[in-house]
Amino acid sequence: MATPAPPSEGSSPQAPWAERLRPRTLDEVRGQEHLTGPGRPLRLFFEHGRIPSHILWGPPGTGKTTLARILGAHRGYSLEQFSAVLSGVKEVRAAVERAEQRREATGRQTLLFVDEIHRFNRAQQDAFLSHVESGLLTLIGATTENPSFEVNGALLSRCRVYVLRPLDQSALRRIGEDALARDDGGAGRVRLQEEAWGAALRLADGDARRLLNLLEIAAQNLPAGRQEVSPELLETLAQRGGATRHGDEDHYDWISALHKSLRGSDPHAGLYWLARMLEAGEDPRFIVRRLMVFASEDIGLAEPGALLQAVAAREVVDFVGLPECYLALSQLVLYLALAPKSNSAYRSYHRAAELARRKGALPVPLSIRNAPTPLMEHLGYGDGYVYPHDRPGRWVPQSYLPQEVADARLYRPSGMGREPRMIEDHRRRTADFYALREEEVSPGESRKETRKETEQENASGLDDPEPPR
């Protein structure tokens, strides 16, 4: 059930440091000065006493709950809070009833803080709409996920979104030092030298809660008579890697970074983003699936073996699994980064798809239809078709397209890697290379199409944008 939030100073002595030492004023909040500094949004709201509905979006341990509680402590508001993980529409309705009773009895407005608001489904989020619209509730939602994808559009349009940044090492150091100086923290009992601070800040990975939890457990596990925490003790207690995923957006940002690094032929960046993903616990099957797509989209005919390499890596991932499959993924990433690049398969398909959409359901020419029955043969199915294997060179100059699009030229080679050799072999076999005109990209041209062709494609709508990653 949603209940009024207790102030931090009322926390139990048994509460963890992260709860007991929570900042009580905006001046005590570290690392979010773009929101809490003089003249910045949250400070203006608090000073003027007019708090709008808003969403606090940021990684774990950056101060979302703290800021909501500080704003809710304003004398003009009564704060209620609950977690979307444990609550539902029933709790929302109960909070609405209390808000109505409170407004009638005291005139005070209710600030409703919903932690992990992305955990509510669309229907549950709709329960807030009319009450936020009427002003009965001022909503503060906290989320680690991108509100654009996780918060109902109607609700999002009624809220501002404020982005909290991952805490840098300077802000984390100040938070840790504040905790070690507090009487209810580690005052007089715990000390860290520079090397230990370096380990603690690295292990915290931008998360103040993680830092305070680590310092607290280190203080509780110091050998008798010692005050100084060693880096080795912190490493032992942390028992975790240095890479952390802060939300679903990291999942998509990292794969986008990997894809673009490989497209840019940077093996160093490719290996880095691969390691970031694997060390953070990403599913290697997801990674290899995206690399299979990359092999066709960005390398294609410039190095047809790239797709085979990707399929082979998938087999290793499925058959061997973690941790050893990282070797195959590393080899694949290097191969894809070093391979010549061509997006001709990707661009050619989109030209074909656009042509199919624009021209509609054109019939298959009779000459290239099968005639498995006498009736179909009588109707002319297959008339005029010449079997290429019966001719020298295994090629016949006949059309395979509907008459309405017989002149379509959808494939345009890139001039990269093995593709020019494939084009030249095709030209020799077909004599005049009927499918590719001489004025189009020649094998000697590399890396880009002519500016004129690109402008023509943009004008015709055939230059499809890069797909989202």
C-alpha positions in Angstrom: 0.0 0.0 0.0 1.2 3.5 -0.7 2.1 5.3 2.5 3.5 8.7 3.3 7.3 8.7 3.0 9.2 9.0 6.3 12.0 11.6 6.4 15.5 10.3 6.1 16.4 11.6 9.6 13.9 9.2 11.0 15.6 6.2 9.5 16.3 3.2 11.8 19.9 2.9 13.1 19.8 -0.5 11.6 19.0 0.9 8.1 21.9 0.6 5.5 24.1 3.6 5.0 22.5 4.3 1.6 19.2 4.9 3.4 20.4 6.4 6.7 22.8 8.9 5.1 20.4 10.0 2.3 20.7 13.7 1.6 17.9 15.8 3.2 18.4 19.1 1.3 19.2 20.0 -2.3 22.5 21.4 -1.1 23.6 17.9 0.1 22.8 16.3 -3.3 26.0 15.5 -5.3 26.6 15.2 -9.0 23.2 16.6 -10.3 24.0 20.3 -10.2 22.4 20.7 -13.7 19.1 20.1 -11.9 19.7 21.2 -8.3 22.1 24.2 -8.7 21.1 27.8 -8.4 18.6 28.7 -11.0 18.2 25.1 -12.1 14.8 23.4 -12.5 14.4 21.4 -9.3 15.7 24.1 -7.1 13.4 26.6 -8.7 10.4 24.3 -8.1 11.3 23.9 -4.4 12.0 27.6 -3.9 8.8 28.8 -5.6 6.6 26.0 -4.1 5.1 25.1 -7.5 6.2 21.5 -8.4 5.0 20.2 -11.7 4.5 16.6 -12.6 7.7 15.2 -13.9 9.7 12.0 -14.6 13.2 11.5 -13.2 15.2 9.3 -15.6 18.7 8.1 -14.8 20.9 5.1 -13.8 20.5 3.4 -10.5 22.0 5.2 -7.5 22.1 8.7 -8.9 19.5 10.3 -6.6 16.0 9.9 -8.1 14.3 8.8 -4.9 16.3 11.3 -2.8 15.2 14.2 -5.0 11.6 13.1 -4.9 11.6 12.9 -1.1 13.3 16.3 -0.9 10.7 17.9 -3.1 7.9 16.0 -1.2 9.1 17.5 2.0 8.1 21.0 0.8 5.6 22.5 3.3 3.0 22.9 0.5 2.8 19.2 -0.3 2.1 15.9 1.3 4.2 13.1 -0.1 3.0 9.6 -0.8 5.2 7.0 -2.4 5.1 3.5 -3.6 7.0 1.1 -5.9 5.5 0.0 -9.1 7.1 -3.4 -8.5 4.9 -4.1 -5.5 1.8 -2.0 -6.2 -0.9 -1.7 -8.8 -4.1 0.1 -9.7 -5.7 -0.7 -6.4 -3.0 1.3 -4.6 -3.3 4.1 -7.0 -7.0 4.4 -6.3 -6.4 4.4 -2.6 -3.8 7.2 -3.0 -6.3 9.1 -5.0 -9.0 8.8 -2.3 -6.5 10.0 0.4 -5.5 12.9 -1.9 -9.2 13.9 -2.3 -9.8 13.7 1.5 -6.6 15.6 2.2 -7.5 18.4 -0.2 -11.0 18.8 1.3 -9.8 18.7 4.9 -6.6 20.8 4.7 -6.3 22.1 1.2 -2.8 20.5 0.8 -1.8 19.0 -2.5 -0.5 15.5 -2.8 2.8 14.7 -4.4 2.7 11.0 -5.5 6.1 9.5 -6.0 6.1 6.3 -8.1 9.4 4.5 -8.1 10.2 2.2 -11.1 7.2 3.7 -13.0 8.2 1.8 -16.1 7.0 -1.4 -14.3 3.4 -0.2 -14.7 1.8 -1.4 -17.9 0.0 1.1 -20.1 -3.4 0.4 -18.5 -2.0 1.0 -15.0 -0.3 4.2 -16.1 -3.7 5.4 -17.5 -5.0 5.4 -13.9 -3.0 8.5 -13.2 -4.1 10.5 -16.3 -7.3 12.3 -15.2 -5.9 13.0 -11.7 -2.7 14.5 -13.0 -4.7 16.5 -15.6 -7.1 17.9 -12.9 -4.2 18.8 -10.6 -5.3 16.5 -7.8 -2.0 14.7 -7.9 1.4 16.0 -8.7 3.2 12.9 -10.1 6.9 12.3 -9.8 8.0 9.1 -11.6 11.4 7.5 -11.3 12.8 5.2 -14.0 16.0 3.7 -15.2 14.5 3.1 -18.6 13.9 5.6 -21.5 10.5 7.2 -20.9 10.0 7.5 -24.6 9.5 3.8 -24.8 8.3 2.8 -21.3 5.9 5.6 -20.3 2.4 6.0 -21.8 2.6 8.8 -24.4 -0.5 10.5 -22.9 1.0 10.5 -19.4 4.4 11.6 -20.8 2.8 14.6 -22.5 1.6 15.8 -19.1 5.0 15.5 -17.5 8.4 17.0 -17.9 11.4 14.7 -18.1 14.6 15.4 -16.2 17.7 13.3 -16.9 20.0 12.4 -14.1 23.6 11.8 -15.0 25.8 8.9 -13.9 27.8 10.1 -11.0 31.4 10.9 -11.9 34.3 10.0 -9.7 34.5 13.5 -8.1 30.8 13.4 -7.0 31.2 9.8 -5.8 34.3 10.7 -3.8 32.4 13.5 -2.1 29.5 11.2 -1.3 31.9 8.6 0.2 33.9 11.2 2.2 30.6 12.6 3.6 29.6 9.2 4.7 32.9 8.4 6.4 32.7 11.8 8.2 29.2 11.3 9.6 28.7 10.1 13.2 26.1 7.7 11.9 28.4 6.6 9.1 32.0 5.6 9.4 33.4 8.6 11.4 36.5 7.7 13.3 36.2 4.0 12.3 37.1 3.8 8.6 39.9 5.3 6.5 40.7 4.9 2.8 44.0 5.7 1.1 44.2 6.9 -2.5 44.6 3.4 -3.9 41.6 2.1 -2.0 39.5 5.1 -3.1 40.4 4.3 -6.7 39.2 0.7 -6.3 36.0 1.8 -4.5 35.1 4.4 -7.2 35.8 2.0 -10.0 33.7 -0.7 -8.4 30.8 1.7 -7.7 30.5 2.4 -11.4 28.6 5.7 -11.0 26.2 4.3 -8.4 26.2 6.1 -5.0 24.1 3.3 -3.4 26.7 0.7 -4.5 29.5 2.8 -3.2 27.9 3.3 0.2 27.0 -0.4 0.5 30.6 -1.3 -0.3 32.0 1.1 2.2 29.6 -0.1 4.9 30.3 -3.8 4.4 34.0 -3.0 4.3 33.7 -1.2 7.7 31.8 -4.2 9.1 34.5 -6.6 7.9 37.7 -4.8 9.0 40.1 -7.0 11.0 40.0 -6.2 14.7 42.0 -3.1 15.6 42.3 -1.8 12.0 40.7 1.3 10.5 42.2 1.4 7.0 40.4 -0.4 4.2 42.6 -2.0 1.6 41.9 -2.3 -2.1 42.1 -6.0 -1.8 39.3 -6.1 0.8 37.1 -4.0 -1.4 37.8 -6.3 -4.4 37.0 -9.3 -2.3 33.8 -7.9 -1.0 32.6 -6.6 -4.3 33.0 -9.8 -6.2 31.8 -8.2 -9.5 33.1 -7.1 -12.8 33.7 -3.5 -13.8 31.0 -3.4 -16.5 27.4 -2.8 -15.6 24.2 -2.4 -17.6 22.2 0.5 -16.2 19.0 -0.3 -18.1 17.6 -1.5 -21.4 18.8 1.5 -23.2 22.4 0.5 -22.6 21.5 -2.8 -24.3 20.6 -0.9 -27.5 23.2 1.8 -27.2 26.0 -0.8 -26.9 25.0 -2.8 -29.9 24.6 0.4 -31.9 28.1 1.4 -30.8 29.5 -2.1 -31.8 27.7 -2.0 -35.2 28.9 1.5 -36.1 32.5 0.8 -34.9 32.6 -2.2 -37.3 31.0 -0.2 -40.1 33.8 2.3 -39.6 36.4 -0.5 -39.8 37.7 0.2 -36.3 38.8 -3.2 -34.7 39.9 -1.5 -31.4 36.5 0.1 -30.8 34.7 -3.1 -32.0 36.6 -5.2 -29.4 35.9 -2.6 -26.7 32.1 -2.6 -27.2 32.1 -6.4 -27.5 33.9 -6.7 -24.1 31.6 -4.1 -22.5 28.6 -6.2 -23.5 29.9 -9.6 -22.5 31.4 -8.3 -19.2 28.0 -6.8 -18.4 26.3 -10.1 -18.9 24.7 -9.6 -22.3 23.5 -12.7 -24.0 26.2 -13.7 -26.6 23.4 -15.1 -28.8 22.0 -11.6 -29.2 25.4 -10.2 -30.1 26.1 -12.9 -32.7 22.6 -12.4 -34.3 23.4 -8.7 -34.7 26.8 -9.5 -36.2 25.2 -11.9 -38.7 22.9 -9.0 -39.8 26.0 -6.7 -40.1 27.8 -9.2 -42.3 25.1 -8.9 -44.9 24.1 -5.3 -44.4 27.6 -3.7 -44.3 29.9 -6.2 -45.9 27.8 -8.2 -48.3 29.4 -9.0 -51.6 32.6 -7.1 -50.8 33.5 -10.2 -48.8 30.8 -12.9 -49.1 32.8 -15.1 -46.6 31.8 -12.7 -43.8 28.4 -14.2 -43.5 29.9 -17.7 -43.3 32.2 -16.5 -40.6 29.2 -15.1 -38.7 27.2 -18.3 -39.0 30.3 -20.3 -37.8 30.5 -18.0 -34.8 26.9 -18.6 -34.0 27.6 -22.4 -34.0 30.4 -21.8 -31.5 28.1 -19.7 -29.3 25.4 -22.4 -29.3 27.7 -25.4 -29.0 30.4 -24.1 -26.7 28.7 -21.2 -24.8 30.3 -18.9 -22.3 33.0 -18.2 -21.3 35.0 -19.7 -24.2 32.7 -18.5 -27.0 34.1 -15.0 -26.4 37.1 -16.2 -28.5 35.0 -16.8 -31.5 33.1 -13.5 -31.1 36.4 -11.7 -30.8 37.7 -13.3 -34.0 34.4 -12.5 -35.8 34.5 -8.8 -34.6 38.1 -8.5 -35.9 37.2 -10.1 -39.2 34.2 -7.9 -39.7 36.1 -4.7 -38.8 39.0 -5.5 -41.2 36.8 -6.7 -44.1 36.0 -4.4 -47.1 32.6 -2.8 -46.8 29.7 -2.8 -49.2 26.0 -2.0 -48.5 24.9 -2.8 -52.0 22.8 -5.8 -50.9 21.0 -3.6 -48.3 20.4 -0.7 -50.6 19.5 -2.9 -53.6 16.8 -4.7 -51.6 15.2 -1.4 -50.5 15.2 -0.2 -54.1 13.4 -3.4 -55.0 10.9 -3.1 -52.1 10.1 0.5 -53.0 9.5 -0.5 -56.6 7.3 -3.4 -55.6 5.2 -1.1 -53.3 5.0 1.7 -55.9 4.0 -0.6 -58.8 1.7 -2.9 -56.9 0.9 -6.5 -57.8 2.3 -6.9 -61.3 1.7 -10.3 -62.8 4.5 -12.7 -63.4 5.3 -12.8 -67.2 3.9 -15.9 -68.8 7.3 -16.8 -70.2 8.7 -17.6 -66.8 5.7 -19.3 -65.3 5.6 -23.0 -64.8 3.1 -25.1 -66.8 2.5 -28.3 -64.8 -0.9 -28.9 -66.4 -2.1 -29.1 -70.0 -4.5 -26.2 -69.4 -1.7 -24.0 -68.2 0.4 -25.0 -71.2 -2.5 -24.2 -73.5 -2.9 -20.7 -71.8 0.7 -19.9 -72.8 2.5 -20.5 -69.5 6.2 -20.9 -70.2 5.9 -19.8 -73.8 9.1 -18.2 -75.0 11.3 -19.3 -72.1 14.8 -20.4 -73.1 16.7 -22.8 -70.7 20.1 -21.1 -70.1 21.9 -24.4 -69.5 21.2 -25.4 -73.1 23.1 -22.4 -74.4 26.9 -21.6 -74.5 28.0 -19.7 -71.5 24.8 -20.8 -69.7 23.2 -17.4 -70.4 20.4 -16.1 -72.6 19.5 -12.5 -73.2 15.8 -12.7 -72.0 13.8 -10.6 -69.6 12.6 -11.9 -66.2 10.8 -8.8 -65.0 7.2 -7.7 -65.6 7.0 -5.5 -68.8 6.0 -2.4 -66.7 9.4 -2.5 -64.9 11.5 -4.2 -67.5 14.1 -1.4 -67.4 14.5 -1.4 -63.6 18.1 -1.3 -62.4 18.1 -2.2 -58.7 21.5 -3.6 -58.0 24.4 -1.1 -58.1 27.8 -2.6 -57.1 30.0 -0.8 -54.6 33.4 -1.3 -56.2 34.8 -2.7 -52.9 36.6 -5.9 -52.1 35.6 -9.0 -54.1 32.5 -7.3 -55.6 34.3 -5.8 -58.6 35.7 -9.2 -59.5 32.3 -10.7 -59.3 30.9 -8.0 -61.6 33.7 -8.4 -64.1 33.2 -12.2 -64.2 29.5 -11.6 -64.8 30.2 -9.2 -67.5 32.4 -11.6 -69.3 29.8 -14.4 -69.1 26.9 -12.2 -70.3 28.8 -10.3 -72.9 27.1 -6.9 -72.5 26.2 -7.3 -68.7 22.6 -6.4 -69.4 21.6 -6.0 -65.8 24.2 -3.2 -65.1 24.7 -0.2 -67.3 28.1 1.1 -68.1 27.3 4.5 -66.7 26.7 3.0 -63.2 29.5 2.4 -60.7 32.5 0.7 -62.4 34.8 -1.8 -60.6 37.5 0.8 -60.5 35.4 3.2 -58.4 35.6 2.7 -54.7 34.0 3.7 -51.4 31.2 6.0 -52.6 28.6 6.5 -55.4 28.7 9.7 -57.4 27.1 12.7 -55.8 24.7 12.9 -58.7 23.4 9.4 -58.2 23.0 10.0 -54.5 21.0 13.1 -55.1 18.8 11.3 -57.6 18.1 8.6 -55.1 17.2 11.1 -52.4 14.8 12.8 -54.7 13.2 9.5 -55.7 12.9 8.1 -52.2 15.1 5.2 -53.0 18.0 6.2 -50.7 16.6 4.4 -47.6 17.8 5.7 -44.3 20.0 3.6 -42.1 17.9 1.3 -40.0 17.6 2.1 -36.3 20.0 0.2 -34.0 
